[in-house]
Amino acid sequence: MEENKGVQQTSYKQILSNGNLGEKAAFVVMGAGNLANKQIIKGLLFLISEIGFLVWFFMRGINNLRGLVTLGTNQQGWVFDETLGINVQVTGDNSMLLLIYGIATIIALIIFILLYKTNLKSTKQLYYLRSHDLAIPTFMQDVRSLLDERFHLTLMSIPMVGVIVFTVLPLMYMISLAFTSYDHNHLPPKSLFDWVGLANFGNVLSGRISGTFFPLLGWTLIWALCATATSFFFGVLLALLINSKGIKGKKVFRTLFVLTMAVPQFISLLIMQNMLHASGPINAFLQELQLINAPIPFLTNGLMAKISVIVVNMWIGIPVSMLVTTGIIMNLPEDQIEAARMDGANKLQVFRYITFPQILFVMAPSLIQQFIGNINNFNVIYLLTGGGPLNSDFYNAGETDLLVTWLYKLTVEVADYNIASVIGIITFVLSAVFSLFAYTRSGSYKKEGAL
């Protein structure tokens, strides 16, 4: 502890003034301080890392950063070859690859800076140990330290590499697309795209895309609220009915409802789509009973389709809420309920003032999570209606499309990657802000540990 405190109090100015030649050189040559203090292997690893990075940076990295700024200057095209006497295709720049390589170079530069700071931190520790005549650890002692008291760093190293390669890099790339002109008119490698600043955000929020964005945003919020509320309240009601005194076969009823969770969701949704089809069994049965003269447009009328997806979602969401509520009800303090009954409270009052508040207290974080999940609920909408019915006033979207299904269509069907990226960023910001706001004001957060 004292050693760590002493190292932290040591300043780099002291090292530059009183350090040996190797420790001073470590500010320019990584590993020099380690080599000067006979940490040969560690010093060589730092030195090799610096040399390798600098060689790569000057040979490729600078060009990658330049390409990140320009996103390409030479477009693919046809040029007349005087030798052959014909037009030949000339390979141009690929804006997409230039963007990826540029972002990767920035990440590599940040990692190198962190490695450089680690080198300085190591030099500071060596200076402190040498100036206080303390033993300098060997390479094997450092290795044993990584396998013992700093084992968490060793375990985190491999996952961190995966996070950087498969999460950070793609995420930065997708965010960057929102500030470019990468759409169906600028598809690489045939065409180049360029930086356009906040133009895409303006197009979505106040331009021609706004006529689609705001109606879909409104429907997305309505859908998320209705889907979450119906699943929650009917799940609570079902749990109360099953757990009521006098109900026989409680385990059988729970098992029957849980079976809906055992069937893969996409299978249930596809079955529901066939059942609700204009020529499906529901319409056929109603027509056979002569209750209707024409098929009910469950999935082809805008309002009916919206009602249908909310109702079908209840089939999927209610069993989950029922199971969670059942666990809460079975652990409610019986003394409170008995005391309320002795004071003359009826069942409705017991539920209103004791049972429901405690259910809501426990399930508040889960409800927030479900609400955000329903905002991004791709499966229910896409597999039931495909976003339809189509609306000619919308830009490549239908009446029941959520922002997430519209984003999918913009990416896969239209190739407007810039607009899709903007939609993704806005959806993330709205979800994050709502989650933080709602959770910090929930009883579960304010009274953590109360139950």
C-alpha positions as CSV (number, residue, x, y, z in Angstrom):
1,M,0.0,0.0,0.0
2,E,2.8,2.4,0.9
3,E,4.7,1.5,-2.2
4,N,1.6,2.3,-4.4
5,K,1.1,5.6,-2.6
6,G,4.8,6.5,-3.1
7,V,4.6,5.7,-6.8
8,Q,1.5,7.8,-7.2
9,Q,3.2,10.8,-5.5
10,T,6.2,10.5,-7.8
11,S,6.0,13.1,-10.6
12,Y,7.3,12.8,-14.2
13,K,9.3,16.0,-13.6
14,Q,11.3,14.2,-10.9
15,I,12.1,11.4,-13.3
16,L,13.3,13.9,-16.0
17,S,15.4,15.7,-13.4
18,N,16.8,12.8,-11.3
19,G,16.2,9.6,-13.3
20,N,18.9,7.7,-15.0
21,L,19.4,7.9,-18.8
22,G,17.1,4.9,-19.5
23,E,14.3,6.3,-17.4
24,K,14.6,9.7,-19.1
25,A,14.7,8.1,-22.5
26,A,11.5,6.1,-21.7
27,F,9.5,9.3,-22.6
28,V,10.6,8.8,-26.2
29,V,11.7,5.2,-26.5
30,M,9.2,2.9,-24.8
31,G,10.8,0.2,-22.6
32,A,14.1,2.2,-22.2
33,G,13.5,2.5,-18.4
34,N,12.8,-1.2,-18.1
35,L,16.0,-2.1,-20.1
36,A,18.1,0.3,-17.9
37,N,16.8,-1.4,-14.8
38,K,17.5,-4.9,-16.2
39,Q,13.9,-5.8,-17.0
40,I,15.0,-7.1,-20.4
41,I,12.0,-9.0,-21.6
42,K,9.4,-6.4,-20.5
43,G,11.5,-3.6,-22.0
44,L,11.9,-5.4,-25.3
45,L,8.1,-6.0,-25.5
46,F,7.5,-2.3,-25.0
47,L,10.2,-1.4,-27.6
48,I,8.9,-3.9,-30.2
49,S,5.4,-2.6,-29.7
50,E,6.5,0.9,-30.4
51,I,8.6,0.1,-33.4
52,G,5.9,-2.1,-34.9
53,F,3.2,0.6,-34.4
54,L,5.4,3.4,-35.8
55,V,6.4,1.4,-38.9
56,W,2.7,0.5,-39.5
57,F,1.5,4.0,-38.8
58,F,3.9,5.7,-41.2
59,M,3.4,3.1,-43.9
60,R,-0.4,2.7,-43.7
61,G,-1.9,4.6,-40.8
62,I,-1.4,8.1,-42.1
63,N,-3.0,7.1,-45.4
64,N,-5.9,5.5,-43.5
65,L,-6.5,8.8,-41.6
66,R,-6.2,10.8,-44.8
67,G,-8.8,8.4,-46.4
68,L,-11.0,8.8,-43.4
69,V,-11.1,12.6,-44.0
70,T,-11.7,12.4,-47.8
71,L,-13.6,9.1,-48.0
72,G,-12.0,8.7,-51.4
73,T,-11.2,10.9,-54.4
74,N,-11.0,8.5,-57.3
75,Q,-14.3,7.1,-58.5
76,Q,-14.5,3.9,-60.3
77,G,-15.1,4.4,-64.1
78,W,-14.1,3.7,-67.7
79,V,-11.0,5.2,-69.2
80,F,-9.8,4.8,-72.8
81,D,-6.6,2.8,-73.1
82,E,-4.6,4.0,-76.1
83,T,-2.5,0.9,-76.2
84,L,-5.5,-1.5,-76.3
85,G,-7.8,1.0,-78.2
86,I,-10.7,0.2,-75.9
87,N,-12.3,1.5,-72.7
88,V,-11.1,-0.3,-69.6
89,Q,-12.5,-0.1,-66.1
90,V,-10.4,1.7,-63.6
91,T,-10.6,0.6,-60.0
92,G,-11.4,3.6,-57.8
93,D,-11.5,4.2,-54.1
94,N,-13.9,2.3,-51.8
95,S,-15.4,4.8,-49.4
96,M,-16.7,2.0,-47.1
97,L,-13.3,0.4,-46.7
98,L,-11.6,3.8,-46.2
99,L,-14.1,4.6,-43.4
100,I,-13.5,1.3,-41.7
101,Y,-9.7,1.5,-42.0
102,G,-9.8,5.0,-40.7
103,I,-11.8,4.1,-37.6
104,A,-9.6,1.1,-37.0
105,T,-6.5,3.4,-37.2
106,I,-8.0,5.7,-34.6
107,I,-8.7,2.8,-32.3
108,A,-5.2,1.5,-32.8
109,L,-3.8,5.0,-32.0
110,I,-5.8,5.1,-28.8
111,I,-4.5,1.7,-27.8
112,F,-1.0,2.8,-28.5
113,I,-1.4,5.9,-26.3
114,L,-2.7,3.7,-23.5
115,L,0.3,1.4,-24.0
116,Y,2.6,4.4,-23.9
117,K,1.0,5.5,-20.6
118,T,1.6,2.0,-19.2
119,N,5.2,2.4,-20.2
120,L,5.5,5.7,-18.3
121,K,3.7,4.2,-15.3
122,S,6.2,1.3,-15.3
123,T,9.1,3.7,-15.5
124,K,7.6,5.7,-12.6
125,Q,7.5,2.5,-10.5
126,L,11.0,1.6,-11.4
127,Y,12.3,5.0,-10.5
128,Y,10.6,4.8,-7.1
129,L,12.0,1.4,-6.4
130,R,15.5,2.3,-7.5
131,S,15.6,5.6,-5.6
132,H,14.4,3.8,-2.4
133,D,16.8,0.8,-2.8
134,L,13.9,-1.6,-3.1
135,A,14.0,-4.8,-5.1
136,I,13.0,-4.5,-8.7
137,P,10.6,-7.3,-9.8
138,T,11.8,-9.8,-12.4
139,F,9.8,-10.7,-15.5
140,M,8.7,-14.0,-13.9
141,Q,7.5,-12.1,-10.8
142,D,5.4,-9.8,-13.1
143,V,3.9,-12.9,-14.8
144,R,3.1,-14.4,-11.4
145,S,1.5,-11.1,-10.4
146,L,-0.7,-11.3,-13.6
147,L,-1.8,-14.8,-12.5
148,D,-2.4,-13.9,-8.9
149,E,-3.4,-10.4,-7.6
150,R,-3.9,-9.0,-11.0
151,F,-5.5,-12.1,-12.5
152,H,-8.7,-10.1,-13.3
153,L,-6.7,-8.1,-15.8
154,T,-5.4,-11.2,-17.4
155,L,-8.9,-12.7,-17.7
156,M,-10.3,-9.4,-19.1
157,S,-7.7,-9.0,-21.8
158,I,-9.1,-11.6,-24.3
159,P,-12.8,-10.4,-23.9
160,M,-11.7,-6.8,-24.3
161,V,-10.0,-7.6,-27.7
162,G,-13.3,-9.2,-28.8
163,V,-15.3,-6.2,-27.6
164,I,-13.0,-3.8,-29.5
165,V,-13.1,-5.9,-32.8
166,F,-16.7,-7.0,-32.8
167,T,-18.5,-4.3,-30.9
168,V,-16.6,-1.0,-30.7
169,L,-15.4,-0.9,-34.3
170,P,-18.8,-1.9,-35.9
171,L,-20.6,0.5,-33.6
172,M,-18.3,3.4,-34.5
173,Y,-18.7,2.5,-38.1
174,M,-22.5,2.5,-38.0
175,I,-22.6,5.8,-36.1
176,S,-20.3,7.4,-38.6
177,L,-22.7,6.4,-41.5
178,A,-25.2,8.8,-40.0
179,F,-23.0,11.7,-41.0
180,T,-22.3,10.5,-44.6
181,S,-24.2,10.4,-47.9
182,Y,-24.1,6.5,-48.0
183,D,-27.4,5.7,-49.6
184,H,-28.7,3.9,-52.7
185,N,-27.3,6.6,-54.9
186,H,-23.8,6.3,-53.5
187,L,-23.1,2.6,-53.2
188,P,-19.4,1.6,-53.1
189,P,-17.3,0.5,-54.8
190,K,-19.0,1.9,-57.9
191,S,-19.7,5.3,-56.3
192,L,-18.1,7.4,-53.5
193,F,-19.9,8.8,-50.6
194,D,-18.8,11.8,-48.5
195,W,-19.3,13.5,-45.1
196,V,-22.5,15.6,-44.9
197,G,-22.5,16.6,-41.3
198,L,-26.0,16.8,-39.7
199,A,-27.9,16.9,-43.0
200,N,-29.3,13.4,-42.4
201,F,-30.6,14.3,-39.0
202,G,-32.2,17.4,-40.5
203,N,-33.8,15.3,-43.2
204,V,-35.3,12.9,-40.6
205,L,-36.5,15.5,-38.1
206,S,-37.7,18.2,-40.4
207,G,-37.1,17.1,-44.1
208,R,-38.9,14.7,-46.4
209,I,-38.3,11.7,-44.1
210,S,-40.0,13.4,-41.1
211,G,-43.4,12.6,-42.6
212,T,-42.6,9.0,-42.0
213,F,-40.4,9.2,-38.9
214,F,-42.9,11.0,-36.6
215,P,-45.9,8.8,-37.3
216,L,-43.8,5.7,-36.9
217,L,-42.3,7.1,-33.7
218,G,-45.8,7.8,-32.3
219,W,-47.0,4.2,-33.2
220,T,-43.8,2.7,-31.8
221,L,-44.4,4.4,-28.4
222,I,-48.1,3.5,-28.4
223,W,-47.3,-0.1,-29.3
224,A,-44.6,-0.4,-26.6
225,L,-46.9,1.1,-24.0
226,C,-49.9,-1.1,-24.9
227,A,-47.8,-4.3,-25.3
228,T,-46.2,-3.8,-21.9
229,A,-49.3,-2.7,-20.1
230,T,-51.6,-5.5,-21.4
231,S,-49.0,-8.2,-20.8
232,F,-48.4,-6.9,-17.2
233,F,-52.0,-6.4,-16.1
234,F,-53.4,-9.5,-17.6
235,G,-50.4,-11.5,-16.3
236,V,-51.1,-10.2,-12.8
237,L,-54.8,-11.0,-13.1
238,L,-54.0,-14.5,-14.3
239,A,-51.6,-15.1,-11.5
240,L,-54.1,-13.9,-8.9
241,L,-56.8,-16.2,-10.3
242,I,-54.5,-19.2,-10.4
243,N,-53.2,-18.6,-6.9
244,S,-56.6,-17.9,-5.4
245,K,-57.8,-20.1,-2.5
246,G,-60.0,-22.9,-3.7
247,I,-58.5,-23.2,-7.1
248,K,-57.6,-26.8,-7.8
249,G,-54.9,-27.9,-10.2
250,K,-52.8,-24.8,-9.9
251,K,-49.6,-26.6,-11.2
252,V,-51.6,-27.8,-14.2
253,F,-52.7,-24.3,-15.1
254,R,-49.2,-22.9,-14.7
255,T,-47.8,-25.6,-16.9
256,L,-50.3,-25.0,-19.6
257,F,-49.6,-21.3,-19.8
258,V,-45.8,-21.9,-19.6
259,L,-46.0,-24.2,-22.6
260,T,-46.5,-21.1,-24.8
261,M,-43.0,-20.0,-23.8
262,A,-41.6,-23.5,-24.7
263,V,-42.7,-23.1,-28.3
264,P,-40.3,-20.8,-30.3
265,Q,-41.7,-17.4,-30.7
266,F,-41.4,-17.2,-34.5
267,I,-43.4,-20.5,-34.8
268,S,-46.2,-19.1,-32.7
269,L,-46.2,-15.8,-34.7
270,L,-46.2,-17.6,-38.1
271,I,-49.2,-19.7,-37.0
272,M,-51.0,-16.6,-35.8
273,Q,-50.3,-15.0,-39.2
274,N,-51.9,-17.9,-41.0
275,M,-54.9,-18.0,-38.6
276,L,-55.5,-14.3,-39.1
277,H,-55.1,-14.3,-42.9
278,A,-58.1,-13.3,-45.0
279,S,-58.5,-16.9,-46.1
280,G,-57.3,-18.3,-42.7
281,P,-59.3,-20.6,-40.4
282,I,-60.7,-17.8,-38.2
283,N,-62.3,-16.0,-41.1
284,A,-63.4,-19.2,-42.7
285,F,-65.0,-20.4,-39.4
286,L,-66.8,-17.0,-38.9
287,Q,-68.1,-17.1,-42.5
288,E,-69.2,-20.7,-42.1
289,L,-71.3,-19.6,-39.1
290,Q,-72.6,-16.7,-41.3
291,L,-71.5,-14.2,-38.7
292,I,-69.6,-12.2,-41.3
293,N,-70.2,-11.8,-45.1
294,A,-66.6,-10.8,-46.0
295,P,-63.2,-11.7,-44.4
296,I,-62.2,-9.4,-41.5
297,P,-59.0,-7.6,-42.5
298,F,-57.0,-8.5,-39.4
299,L,-53.7,-7.8,-41.0
300,T,-54.5,-5.7,-44.1
301,N,-56.4,-2.8,-42.5
302,G,-54.2,-0.2,-40.7
303,L,-56.3,0.0,-37.4
304,M,-57.2,-3.7,-37.3
305,A,-53.6,-4.7,-37.9
306,K,-52.4,-2.6,-35.0
307,I,-55.0,-4.0,-32.7
308,S,-54.2,-7.6,-33.9
309,V,-50.5,-7.3,-33.2
310,I,-51.2,-6.0,-29.7
311,V,-53.6,-8.8,-29.0
312,V,-51.2,-11.5,-30.4
313,N,-48.4,-10.1,-28.3
314,M,-50.4,-10.8,-25.2
315,W,-50.2,-14.5,-26.0
316,I,-46.5,-14.2,-25.8
317,G,-46.1,-11.7,-23.0
318,I,-48.8,-12.7,-20.4
319,P,-47.1,-16.0,-19.4
320,V,-43.9,-14.3,-18.5
321,S,-45.7,-11.7,-16.3
322,M,-47.8,-14.5,-14.8
323,L,-44.7,-16.4,-13.7
324,V,-43.0,-13.4,-12.2
325,T,-46.1,-12.3,-10.4
326,T,-46.7,-15.8,-9.0
327,G,-43.3,-15.8,-7.4
328,I,-44.0,-12.4,-5.8
329,I,-47.5,-13.4,-4.6
330,M,-46.1,-16.6,-3.0
331,N,-43.6,-14.5,-1.0
332,L,-45.9,-11.8,0.1
333,P,-46.0,-11.3,3.9
334,E,-49.2,-13.0,5.1
335,D,-49.3,-11.1,8.3
336,Q,-50.0,-7.8,6.5
337,I,-52.8,-9.3,4.5
338,E,-54.4,-11.0,7.6
339,A,-54.1,-7.7,9.5
340,A,-55.8,-5.8,6.7
341,R,-58.6,-8.4,6.6
342,M,-59.1,-8.2,10.3
343,D,-59.5,-4.4,9.9
344,G,-62.3,-5.0,7.5
345,A,-60.5,-4.7,4.2
346,N,-62.2,-6.5,1.3
347,K,-60.3,-8.4,-1.5
348,L,-60.2,-5.4,-3.8
349,Q,-58.8,-3.1,-1.1
350,V,-56.2,-5.8,-0.1
351,F,-55.1,-6.0,-3.8
352,R,-55.1,-2.2,-4.3
353,Y,-53.2,-1.2,-1.1
354,I,-51.0,-4.3,-0.4
355,T,-50.7,-6.8,-3.2
356,F,-50.4,-4.6,-6.3
357,P,-48.0,-2.0,-4.8
358,Q,-45.6,-4.7,-3.8
359,I,-45.9,-6.4,-7.2
360,L,-45.2,-3.1,-8.9
361,F,-42.3,-2.4,-6.5
362,V,-40.6,-5.6,-7.5
363,M,-41.5,-5.6,-11.2
364,A,-40.7,-1.9,-12.0
365,P,-37.2,-2.5,-13.4
366,S,-38.6,-5.5,-15.4
367,L,-41.4,-3.3,-16.8
368,I,-39.0,-0.7,-17.9
369,Q,-36.9,-3.4,-19.6
370,Q,-40.0,-4.8,-21.3
371,F,-41.0,-1.4,-22.5
372,I,-37.6,-0.8,-24.1
373,G,-37.7,-4.3,-25.5
374,N,-41.1,-3.7,-27.1
375,I,-39.8,-0.5,-28.7
376,N,-37.2,-2.8,-30.4
377,N,-39.6,-5.8,-30.8
378,F,-38.8,-6.8,-34.3
379,N,-40.2,-10.3,-34.4
380,V,-43.9,-9.7,-33.6
381,I,-44.3,-6.9,-36.1
382,Y,-42.2,-8.3,-38.9
383,L,-43.5,-11.9,-38.7
384,L,-47.2,-10.9,-38.4
385,T,-47.7,-8.0,-40.8
386,G,-44.2,-7.4,-42.3
387,G,-44.9,-3.7,-41.4
388,G,-48.0,-3.6,-43.6
389,P,-50.4,-2.5,-44.8
390,L,-48.4,-0.2,-47.1
391,N,-48.9,3.5,-46.8
392,S,-48.2,5.6,-49.9
393,D,-47.4,8.6,-47.8
394,F,-44.6,6.9,-46.0
395,Y,-41.1,6.4,-47.2
396,N,-40.7,2.6,-47.6
397,A,-42.7,1.9,-44.5
398,G,-46.1,0.5,-43.6
399,E,-48.8,1.3,-41.1
400,T,-47.6,-1.1,-38.4
401,D,-43.8,-0.6,-38.9
402,L,-41.9,0.2,-35.8
403,L,-38.7,2.3,-36.0
404,V,-36.7,-0.9,-35.8
405,T,-38.5,-2.7,-38.6
406,W,-38.3,0.5,-40.7
407,L,-34.6,0.6,-40.0
408,Y,-34.3,-3.0,-41.3
409,K,-36.2,-2.1,-44.5
410,L,-34.0,1.0,-45.1
411,T,-30.9,-1.2,-44.8
412,V,-31.9,-4.4,-46.6
413,E,-34.5,-3.2,-49.1
414,V,-33.5,0.4,-50.0
415,A,-29.8,0.5,-49.0
416,D,-30.2,4.0,-47.4
417,Y,-27.6,3.2,-44.7
418,N,-27.2,6.8,-43.6
419,I,-30.9,7.3,-42.8
420,A,-31.0,3.9,-41.1
421,S,-28.1,4.9,-38.9
422,V,-29.8,8.1,-37.9
423,I,-32.9,6.1,-37.0
424,G,-30.8,3.7,-34.9
425,I,-29.1,6.6,-33.1
426,I,-32.3,8.4,-32.3
427,T,-34.0,5.1,-31.1
428,F,-31.0,4.4,-28.8
429,V,-31.0,7.9,-27.3
430,L,-34.7,7.9,-26.6
431,S,-34.5,4.4,-25.1
432,A,-31.5,5.3,-22.9
433,V,-33.0,8.6,-21.7
434,F,-36.3,7.0,-20.9
435,S,-34.7,4.0,-19.1
436,L,-32.5,6.3,-17.0
437,F,-35.3,8.7,-16.2
438,A,-37.9,6.0,-15.3
439,Y,-35.6,3.7,-13.3
440,T,-34.1,6.5,-11.1
441,R,-37.7,7.5,-10.2
442,S,-39.0,4.0,-9.5
443,G,-39.6,2.8,-6.0
444,S,-37.2,-0.1,-6.6
445,Y,-34.4,2.4,-7.1
446,K,-35.3,4.8,-4.3
447,K,-36.0,2.1,-1.7
448,E,-33.4,-0.5,-2.7
449,G,-33.1,-3.2,-0.1
450,A,-36.5,-2.4,1.4
451,L,-37.8,-5.8,0.5
